[in-house]
Amino acid sequence: MQISPQNYDALSITEATSEQKRLRSLLQFQPLGKEVKTIGGCDISLNRFSETIYAGIVVLDYFTLEPLSYALVKSKTRFPYVPGFLAFREVPALIEALALIPEKPDILMVDGHGIAHPRRMGIASHLGALTSVPTLGCAKKKLYGRFAEPELSKGAYSPLADREETIGYVLRSKDKVHPVFISPGNRLDLEGSLRVAMHCVKKHRLPEPTRRAHEFVNRFRIGELKPGYHVFSQNPELF
């Protein structure tokens, strides 16, 4: 039975596990097969013990990595903080933000994991399964899997594995800094996810889509930015 994200607060962990299994059956892993013109960065800000959640999606030009627009939403969640199930707290607000964007990005990069998850259903996979938008996860910490440290130079990477299965890549996005963890979410393959992530790295540790989303969500949380959908050309001072 399909469960609406608006009803996630009422789920037990057993029911949430069943929903993850259902959504996992919807995942597809394949080359993108189209030209990428825009990419969205998705991020969430919330306190572990608070019901208030701040969600944002920043749309960037894929070639220049400059922001084009953004959508911000303040919402509520009552689903408990349980590792491995955080998507049930965060995805509903991201879906609200995505609904505000008139023309959906070609790809969404989510601050979190894709299939690098015990049940292959991190937030990027969860969001991708519900929206059918190609997604990948870019996480700051490992949730699951084993890996050998990549070399210390920018662009070095190593596989993230679960037994004999590769579930992502560990990417050194900047010389001598902690790596980031890249994995496909939905409608994107492993190699494609790594290529997208590497393309989006500039001078910072985080790739531009999730870095800018993190920045905008934090500015929203402290009151610098307003909720809703906004276009850069109409508000250039905000960028």
PASEBA-1860 file (N, C-alpha, C; in nm, 3 decimals):
! residues 239
1> MQISPQNY> 0.085/-0.119/0.000/0.000/0.000/0.000/0.088/0.124/0.000 ~ 0.058/0.217/-0.089/0.135/0.340/-0.096/0.097/0.434/0.018 ~ 0.196/0.492/0.081/0.174/0.581/0.194/0.214/0.722/0.155 ~ 0.127/0.817/0.177/0.159/0.956/0.144/0.260/1.011/0.244 ~ 0.359/1.090/0.196/0.454/1.152/0.289/0.386/1.238/0.396 ~ 0.267/1.289/0.366/0.195/1.370/0.464/0.151/1.286/0.585 ~ 0.154/1.151/0.570/0.111/1.063/0.678/0.227/0.995/0.749 ~ 0.348/1.036/0.722/0.464/0.970/0.781/0.465/0.979/0.933
9> DALSITEA> 0.416/1.088/0.989/0.421/1.106/1.134/0.347/0.995/1.209 ~ 0.253/0.931/1.142/0.172/0.828/1.209/0.232/0.688/1.197 ~ 0.344/0.674/1.128/0.400/0.542/1.103/0.479/0.490/1.223 ~ 0.470/0.360/1.246/0.561/0.293/1.338/0.690/0.261/1.264 ~ 0.795/0.223/1.334/0.920/0.186/1.270/0.900/0.062/1.181 ~ 0.818/-0.030/1.225/0.788/-0.149/1.143/0.722/-0.108/1.012 ~ 0.626/-0.016/1.020/0.559/0.031/0.898/0.655/0.110/0.809 ~ 0.742/0.188/0.871/0.840/0.264/0.795/0.937/0.171/0.723
17> TSEQKRLR> 0.975/0.063/0.788/1.063/-0.036/0.725/0.996/-0.098/0.602 ~ 0.869/-0.129/0.614/0.794/-0.184/0.501/0.786/-0.083/0.387 ~ 0.770/0.044/0.420/0.764/0.147/0.317/0.900/0.162/0.248 ~ 1.007/0.151/0.323/1.139/0.156/0.260/1.156/0.040/0.161 ~ 1.110/-0.077/0.197/1.120/-0.192/0.107/1.037/-0.169/-0.020 ~ 0.919/-0.110/-0.004/0.835/-0.081/-0.121/0.903/0.020/-0.212 ~ 0.954/0.127/-0.153/1.019/0.230/-0.234/1.146/0.178/-0.299 ~ 1.217/0.090/-0.231/1.339/0.034/-0.289/1.309/-0.040/-0.419
25> SLLQFQPL> 1.193/-0.104/-0.426/1.156/-0.177/-0.548/1.133/-0.085/-0.667 ~ 1.118/0.045/-0.641/1.094/0.142/-0.748/1.223/0.201/-0.804 ~ 1.335/0.179/-0.736/1.460/0.242/-0.776/1.513/0.186/-0.907 ~ 1.571/0.274/-0.987/1.636/0.237/-1.112/1.775/0.300/-1.115 ~ 1.871/0.224/-1.165/2.008/0.273/-1.171/2.056/0.262/-1.315 ~ 2.075/0.376/-1.377/2.105/0.380/-1.520/2.173/0.511/-1.553 ~ 2.246/0.515/-1.667/2.301/0.644/-1.712/2.189/0.744/-1.733 ~ 2.218/0.869/-1.710/2.113/0.971/-1.717/2.051/0.979/-1.855
33> GKEVKTIG> 2.132/0.976/-1.959/2.078/0.969/-2.094/2.020/1.098/-2.148 ~ 2.052/1.210/-2.087/2.006/1.338/-2.138/2.104/1.447/-2.096 ~ 2.099/1.557/-2.167/2.185/1.670/-2.130/2.138/1.732/-1.999 ~ 2.231/1.759/-1.913/2.198/1.821/-1.785/2.217/1.972/-1.797 ~ 2.111/2.045/-1.775/2.117/2.192/-1.780/2.108/2.255/-1.642 ~ 2.035/2.189/-1.552/2.020/2.243/-1.416/2.035/2.132/-1.314 ~ 2.082/2.171/-1.197/2.093/2.077/-1.085/2.042/2.146/-0.960 ~ 1.968/2.074/-0.880/1.918/2.128/-0.755/1.995/2.072/-0.638
41> GCDISLNR> 2.027/2.157/-0.542/2.088/2.114/-0.417/1.983/2.116/-0.307 ~ 1.974/2.009/-0.231/1.870/1.996/-0.128/1.933/1.983/0.010 ~ 1.879/2.058/0.105/1.930/2.050/0.241/1.818/2.075/0.340 ~ 1.839/2.025/0.460/1.744/2.035/0.570/1.818/2.088/0.693 ~ 1.751/2.171/0.771/1.805/2.213/0.899/1.698/2.192/1.006 ~ 1.734/2.115/1.107/1.641/2.095/1.219/1.719/2.048/1.339 ~ 1.662/2.074/1.455/1.717/2.025/1.580/1.663/1.886/1.606 ~ 1.750/1.800/1.654/1.711/1.661/1.679/1.586/1.650/1.765
49> FSETIYAG> 1.568/1.742/1.858/1.457/1.732/1.952/1.344/1.829/1.922 ~ 1.348/1.893/1.805/1.245/1.990/1.768/1.155/1.935/1.657 ~ 1.032/1.981/1.654/0.941/1.943/1.547/0.953/2.035/1.426 ~ 1.016/2.150/1.442/1.027/2.247/1.333/1.140/2.207/1.239 ~ 1.111/2.213/1.110/1.207/2.172/1.009/1.215/2.279/0.900 ~ 1.335/2.313/0.859/1.359/2.410/0.752/1.417/2.336/0.633 ~ 1.354/2.350/0.518/1.396/2.277/0.399/1.422/2.375/0.286 ~ 1.522/2.345/0.206/1.552/2.432/0.093/1.606/2.356/-0.027
57> IVVLDYFT> 1.573/2.405/-0.145/1.629/2.354/-0.271/1.679/2.475/-0.349 ~ 1.807/2.475/-0.383/1.865/2.580/-0.465/1.892/2.522/-0.603 ~ 1.843/2.587/-0.707/1.863/2.542/-0.845/1.982/2.617/-0.905 ~ 2.076/2.542/-0.960/2.197/2.601/-1.019/2.204/2.568/-1.168 ~ 2.266/2.657/-1.243/2.304/2.626/-1.380/2.413/2.519/-1.375 ~ 2.395/2.410/-1.447/2.489/2.299/-1.435/2.626/2.333/-1.491 ~ 2.631/2.417/-1.593/2.759/2.450/-1.655/2.839/2.546/-1.568 ~ 2.775/2.653/-1.522/2.847/2.755/-1.446/2.843/2.731/-1.295
65> LEPLSYAL> 2.746/2.652/-1.249/2.722/2.627/-1.107/2.683/2.754/-1.032 ~ 2.625/2.848/-1.105/2.573/2.969/-1.042/2.426/2.949/-1.007 ~ 2.380/2.999/-0.893/2.239/2.983/-0.854/2.144/3.057/-0.947 ~ 2.033/2.992/-0.978/1.929/3.051/-1.061/1.804/3.086/-0.979 ~ 1.769/3.000/-0.885/1.648/3.021/-0.805/1.657/2.934/-0.681 ~ 1.561/2.954/-0.590/1.557/2.870/-0.471/1.416/2.864/-0.417 ~ 1.388/2.757/-0.343/1.259/2.738/-0.277/1.285/2.701/-0.131 ~ 1.214/2.767/-0.040/1.234/2.746/0.103/1.100/2.718/0.170
73> VKSKTRFP> 1.101/2.623/0.262/0.978/2.582/0.331/1.008/2.562/0.480 ~ 0.920/2.611/0.565/0.924/2.581/0.707/0.808/2.487/0.737 ~ 0.839/2.373/0.798/0.737/2.271/0.817/0.749/2.211/0.956 ~ 0.671/2.106/0.980/0.671/2.036/1.108/0.689/1.886/1.084 ~ 0.756/1.820/1.176/0.766/1.675/1.171/0.755/1.619/1.312 ~ 0.683/1.509/1.324/0.671/1.441/1.453/0.725/1.299/1.445 ~ 0.780/1.262/1.330/0.840/1.129/1.321/0.966/1.128/1.408 ~ 0.987/1.023/1.485/1.099/1.022/1.582/1.236/1.021/1.512
81> YVPGFLAF> 1.336/1.069/1.584/1.473/1.068/1.533/1.529/0.928/1.553 ~ 1.532/0.850/1.444/1.583/0.713/1.448/1.683/0.696/1.334 ~ 1.809/0.668/1.365/1.908/0.648/1.258/1.861/0.544/1.157 ~ 1.881/0.574/1.030/1.836/0.486/0.923/1.697/0.518/0.872 ~ 1.626/0.606/0.945/1.489/0.642/0.906/1.472/0.794/0.900 ~ 1.581/0.868/0.891/1.572/1.013/0.896/1.496/1.071/0.776 ~ 1.490/0.997/0.666/1.416/1.046/0.549/1.269/1.068/0.581 ~ 1.215/0.992/0.676/1.074/1.010/0.712/1.052/1.142/0.784
89> REVPALIE> 1.156/1.198/0.842/1.146/1.330/0.904/1.166/1.441/0.801 ~ 1.251/1.416/0.700/1.301/1.523/0.615/1.238/1.529/0.476 ~ 1.204/1.416/0.419/1.155/1.415/0.280/1.025/1.492/0.261 ~ 0.926/1.482/0.351/0.802/1.558/0.326/0.826/1.707/0.304 ~ 0.916/1.768/0.381/0.943/1.911/0.364/1.014/1.938/0.232 ~ 1.105/1.849/0.191/1.172/1.867/0.062/1.074/1.855/-0.054 ~ 0.977/1.766/-0.041/0.874/1.755/-0.146/0.791/1.883/-0.153 ~ 0.763/1.943/-0.039/0.693/2.072/-0.038/0.775/2.178/-0.111
97> ALALIPEK> 0.905/2.181/-0.085/0.991/2.279/-0.151/0.998/2.253/-0.301 ~ 1.011/2.127/-0.339/1.019/2.093/-0.482/0.891/2.133/-0.555 ~ 0.778/2.120/-0.488/0.650/2.155/-0.551/0.642/2.304/-0.584 ~ 0.721/2.387/-0.519/0.719/2.531/-0.545/0.797/2.569/-0.671 ~ 0.880/2.479/-0.720/0.969/2.509/-0.834/0.896/2.477/-0.963 ~ 0.869/2.576/-1.049/0.788/2.552/-1.170/0.852/2.452/-1.266 ~ 0.981/2.465/-1.291/1.050/2.373/-1.382/1.152/2.295/-1.302 ~ 1.127/2.164/-1.287/1.210/2.083/-1.199/1.353/2.072/-1.252
105> PDILMVDG> 1.452/2.071/-1.162/1.590/2.051/-1.204/1.609/1.915/-1.272 ~ 1.710/1.906/-1.357/1.738/1.779/-1.424/1.788/1.674/-1.326 ~ 1.857/1.717/-1.222/1.911/1.629/-1.118/1.895/1.699/-0.984 ~ 1.877/1.619/-0.879/1.879/1.671/-0.743/1.994/1.606/-0.667 ~ 2.080/1.690/-0.608/2.184/1.642/-0.518/2.138/1.671/-0.376 ~ 2.131/1.567/-0.295/2.076/1.578/-0.161/2.187/1.566/-0.057 ~ 2.180/1.649/0.046/2.274/1.638/0.158/2.234/1.516/0.241 ~ 2.298/1.405/0.211/2.265/1.277/0.274/2.304/1.163/0.181
113> HGIAHPRR> 2.256/1.046/0.211/2.295/0.927/0.135/2.187/0.884/0.036 ~ 2.232/0.815/-0.067/2.142/0.747/-0.159/2.131/0.601/-0.117 ~ 2.193/0.511/-0.195/2.186/0.368/-0.160/2.294/0.327/-0.060 ~ 2.378/0.419/-0.016/2.478/0.388/0.086/2.411/0.386/0.223 ~ 2.326/0.290/0.241/2.232/0.283/0.353/2.205/0.135/0.378 ~ 2.183/0.092/0.502/2.163/-0.051/0.528/2.053/-0.116/0.444 ~ 1.947/-0.042/0.415/1.838/-0.095/0.333/1.832/-0.028/0.196 ~ 1.941/0.040/0.159/1.956/0.106/0.029/1.854/0.219/0.011
121> MGIASHLG> 1.808/0.278/0.122/1.705/0.379/0.114/1.740/0.502/0.197 ~ 1.854/0.565/0.164/1.885/0.693/0.223/1.793/0.801/0.170 ~ 1.810/0.922/0.218/1.717/1.030/0.183/1.715/1.058/0.033 ~ 1.829/1.048/-0.036/1.832/1.074/-0.179/1.755/0.968/-0.256 ~ 1.765/0.842/-0.214/1.688/0.736/-0.278/1.539/0.751/-0.247 ~ 1.508/0.785/-0.122/1.369/0.802/-0.081/1.303/0.915/-0.162 ~ 1.372/1.028/-0.170/1.318/1.142/-0.246/1.306/1.108/-0.394 ~ 1.407/1.041/-0.449/1.403/1.004/-0.590/1.292/0.907/-0.623
129> ALTSVPTL> 1.267/0.811/-0.534/1.161/0.714/-0.558/1.024/0.781/-0.559 ~ 1.005/0.882/-0.475/0.875/0.948/-0.465/0.851/1.049/-0.578 ~ 0.958/1.109/-0.630/0.942/1.218/-0.727/0.979/1.180/-0.869 ~ 1.052/1.069/-0.886/1.103/1.025/-1.017/1.205/1.121/-1.077 ~ 1.253/1.218/-1.000/1.362/1.305/-1.045/1.494/1.231/-1.018 ~ 1.589/1.230/-1.112/1.718/1.167/-1.085/1.785/1.230/-0.964 ~ 1.835/1.147/-0.873/1.892/1.198/-0.749/2.025/1.128/-0.717 ~ 2.107/1.199/-0.642/2.225/1.139/-0.582/2.243/1.197/-0.444
137> GCAKKKLY> 2.311/1.122/-0.358/2.339/1.169/-0.224/2.484/1.213/-0.211 ~ 2.504/1.319/-0.135/2.639/1.365/-0.101/2.641/1.388/0.050 ~ 2.703/1.298/0.123/2.700/1.304/0.269/2.838/1.341/0.324 ~ 2.837/1.405/0.439/2.961/1.446/0.503/3.023/1.335/0.588 ~ 2.940/1.236/0.625/2.988/1.125/0.708/2.936/0.993/0.651 ~ 3.009/0.888/0.681/2.965/0.754/0.640/2.850/0.707/0.728 ~ 2.750/0.648/0.667/2.644/0.582/0.741/2.666/0.431/0.740 ~ 2.712/0.378/0.626/2.715/0.233/0.609/2.819/0.198/0.504
145> GRFAEPEL> 2.881/0.083/0.520/2.977/0.035/0.421/3.121/0.046/0.472 ~ 3.212/-0.006/0.391/3.354/-0.001/0.425/3.431/0.057/0.306 ~ 3.546/0.116/0.336/3.623/0.179/0.228/3.768/0.195/0.271 ~ 3.854/0.207/0.173/3.993/0.245/0.197/4.004/0.395/0.174 ~ 4.078/0.462/0.258/4.095/0.607/0.244/4.151/0.640/0.106 ~ 4.086/0.732/0.032/4.146/0.775/-0.095/4.271/0.859/-0.069 ~ 4.351/0.875/-0.174/4.469/0.959/-0.161/4.429/1.100/-0.116 ~ 4.525/1.175/-0.066/4.496/1.304/-0.003/4.475/1.419/-0.102
153> SKGAYSPL> 4.493/1.394/-0.230/4.480/1.501/-0.330/4.337/1.512/-0.380 ~ 4.298/1.634/-0.414/4.164/1.661/-0.466/4.135/1.574/-0.589 ~ 4.018/1.514/-0.593/3.978/1.430/-0.706/4.003/1.283/-0.684 ~ 4.078/1.246/-0.581/4.101/1.105/-0.551/3.972/1.044/-0.493 ~ 3.950/0.918/-0.523/3.830/0.852/-0.470/3.856/0.703/-0.455 ~ 3.772/0.638/-0.375/3.778/0.494/-0.356/3.635/0.442/-0.342 ~ 3.615/0.313/-0.372/3.479/0.257/-0.363/3.432/0.247/-0.217 ~ 3.302/0.266/-0.199/3.235/0.237/-0.073/3.159/0.108/-0.096
161> ADREETIG> 3.185/0.007/-0.013/3.133/-0.127/-0.043/3.057/-0.187/0.073 ~ 2.962/-0.272/0.040/2.892/-0.359/0.134/2.918/-0.502/0.086 ~ 3.007/-0.571/0.154/3.055/-0.701/0.109/3.116/-0.685/-0.031 ~ 3.057/-0.751/-0.131/3.114/-0.743/-0.266/3.044/-0.637/-0.353 ~ 2.949/-0.568/-0.298/2.871/-0.471/-0.376/2.922/-0.329/-0.353 ~ 2.947/-0.257/-0.462/2.981/-0.115/-0.451/2.853/-0.035/-0.437 ~ 2.845/0.044/-0.331/2.723/0.122/-0.305/2.748/0.271/-0.313 ~ 2.870/0.311/-0.347/2.900/0.452/-0.361/3.049/0.473/-0.374
169> YVLRSKDK> 3.089/0.600/-0.361/3.231/0.635/-0.369/3.264/0.734/-0.258 ~ 3.389/0.725/-0.212/3.441/0.817/-0.113/3.533/0.913/-0.188 ~ 3.494/1.039/-0.197/3.559/1.137/-0.283/3.633/1.243/-0.202 ~ 3.760/1.260/-0.234/3.838/1.368/-0.174/3.813/1.494/-0.258 ~ 3.731/1.581/-0.207/3.687/1.697/-0.285/3.781/1.817/-0.271 ~ 3.877/1.805/-0.181/3.973/1.914/-0.159/4.098/1.851/-0.100 ~ 4.214/1.906/-0.132/4.339/1.850/-0.080/4.337/1.841/0.072 ~ 4.370/1.723/0.122/4.396/1.702/0.266/4.279/1.740/0.356
177> VHPVFISP> 4.155/1.722/0.308/4.038/1.740/0.394/3.962/1.608/0.398 ~ 3.871/1.596/0.493/3.790/1.475/0.503/3.710/1.457/0.374 ~ 3.694/1.334/0.327/3.621/1.311/0.202/3.471/1.326/0.222 ~ 3.399/1.326/0.110/3.253/1.320/0.111/3.211/1.185/0.053 ~ 3.088/1.147/0.080/3.039/1.013/0.045/2.928/1.027/-0.058 ~ 2.957/0.978/-0.178/2.868/0.994/-0.293/2.800/0.861/-0.325 ~ 2.669/0.864/-0.345/2.599/0.742/-0.387/2.476/0.780/-0.469 ~ 2.440/0.696/-0.567/2.320/0.724/-0.646/2.195/0.712/-0.561
185> GNRLDLEG> 2.096/0.794/-0.594/1.967/0.784/-0.526/1.868/0.706/-0.609 ~ 1.836/0.760/-0.726/1.742/0.696/-0.819/1.765/0.751/-0.958 ~ 1.746/0.667/-1.059/1.755/0.705/-1.200/1.892/0.762/-1.237 ~ 1.994/0.716/-1.166/2.132/0.754/-1.193/2.218/0.637/-1.150 ~ 2.328/0.611/-1.224/2.413/0.498/-1.187/2.531/0.545/-1.102 ~ 2.610/0.449/-1.058/2.723/0.480/-0.970/2.822/0.575/-1.036 ~ 2.862/0.542/-1.158/2.962/0.624/-1.226/2.907/0.763/-1.257 ~ 2.780/0.769/-1.295/2.718/0.898/-1.323/2.711/0.985/-1.199
193> SLRVAMHC> 2.683/0.924/-1.086/2.678/1.001/-0.960/2.814/1.060/-0.927 ~ 2.919/0.980/-0.946/3.054/1.029/-0.918/3.091/1.142/-1.014 ~ 3.057/1.127/-1.143/3.088/1.232/-1.240/3.017/1.363/-1.206 ~ 2.891/1.353/-1.168/2.815/1.473/-1.132/2.878/1.540/-1.011 ~ 2.911/1.462/-0.911/2.970/1.519/-0.789/3.103/1.587/-0.820 ~ 3.187/1.521/-0.900/3.318/1.579/-0.932/3.303/1.707/-1.015 ~ 3.205/1.708/-1.105/3.179/1.828/-1.184/3.139/1.945/-1.095 ~ 3.068/1.916/-0.987/3.012/2.022/-0.903/3.106/2.071/-0.794
201> VKKHRLPE> 3.225/2.012/-0.784/3.323/2.055/-0.684/3.400/2.175/-0.738 ~ 3.405/2.280/-0.658/3.489/2.396/-0.691/3.600/2.405/-0.587 ~ 3.602/2.507/-0.507/3.712/2.523/-0.412/3.677/2.480/-0.270 ~ 3.554/2.437/-0.250/3.509/2.400/-0.116/3.504/2.248/-0.101 ~ 3.491/2.203/0.024/3.479/2.059/0.048/3.348/2.005/-0.010 ~ 3.238/2.077/0.012/3.109/2.031/-0.038/3.090/2.075/-0.183 ~ 3.032/1.989/-0.267/2.995/2.032/-0.402/2.898/2.150/-0.396 ~ 2.900/2.232/-0.499/2.824/2.357/-0.497/2.675/2.340/-0.469
209> PTRRAHEF> 2.605/2.242/-0.526/2.460/2.235/-0.500/2.427/2.220/-0.352 ~ 2.490/2.125/-0.283/2.457/2.108/-0.141/2.520/2.216/-0.056 ~ 2.634/2.269/-0.097/2.694/2.380/-0.021/2.604/2.502/-0.022 ~ 2.552/2.537/-0.141/2.465/2.654/-0.150/2.331/2.628/-0.081 ~ 2.279/2.507/-0.093/2.154/2.475/-0.024/2.172/2.488/0.127 ~ 2.283/2.440/0.178/2.311/2.451/0.322/2.316/2.599/0.364 ~ 2.383/2.678/0.283/2.394/2.822/0.311/2.256/2.889/0.314 ~ 2.175/2.859/0.214/2.044/2.925/0.204/1.949/2.881/0.314
217> VNRFRIGE> 1.952/2.751/0.348/1.865/2.703/0.454/1.903/2.766/0.588 ~ 2.032/2.780/0.613/2.074/2.843/0.739/2.036/2.991/0.743 ~ 2.046/3.059/0.630/2.003/3.199/0.624/1.852/3.210/0.644 ~ 1.780/3.115/0.594/1.635/3.108/0.613/1.603/3.087/0.761 ~ 1.676/2.998/0.823/1.650/2.963/0.963/1.670/3.083/1.056 ~ 1.767/3.170/1.024/1.791/3.286/1.111/1.714/3.410/1.066 ~ 1.629/3.394/0.963/1.541/3.503/0.924/1.592/3.594/0.814 ~ 1.706/3.564/0.754/1.759/3.648/0.646/1.682/3.629/0.516
225> LKPGYHVF> 1.628/3.510/0.494/1.554/3.481/0.372/1.411/3.442/0.406 ~ 1.321/3.466/0.311/1.179/3.441/0.330/1.139/3.308/0.265 ~ 1.033/3.245/0.315/0.986/3.121/0.253/0.928/3.147/0.115 ~ 0.915/3.039/0.038/0.857/3.049/-0.095/0.961/3.029/-0.204 ~ 0.919/3.056/-0.327/1.005/3.039/-0.444/1.055/3.175/-0.490 ~ 1.184/3.185/-0.514/1.245/3.312/-0.551/1.343/3.290/-0.667 ~ 1.346/3.386/-0.759/1.433/3.378/-0.877/1.546/3.478/-0.862 ~ 1.666/3.437/-0.896/1.784/3.520/-0.878/1.769/3.655/-0.948
233> SQNPELF> 1.721/3.655/-1.071/1.713/3.781/-1.147/1.621/3.882/-1.082 ~ 1.531/3.833/-0.997/1.439/3.923/-0.928/1.492/3.967/-0.791 ~ 1.590/3.892/-0.740/1.646/3.924/-0.607/1.798/3.907/-0.610 ~ 1.871/3.978/-0.695/2.015/3.955/-0.709/2.093/3.977/-0.580 ~ 2.044/4.060/-0.493/2.120/4.089/-0.370/2.122/3.969/-0.276 ~ 2.032/3.873/-0.297/2.025/3.759/-0.208/2.131/3.657/-0.236 ~ 2.200/3.670/-0.347/2.300/3.571/-0.384/2.440/3.627/-0.364
END
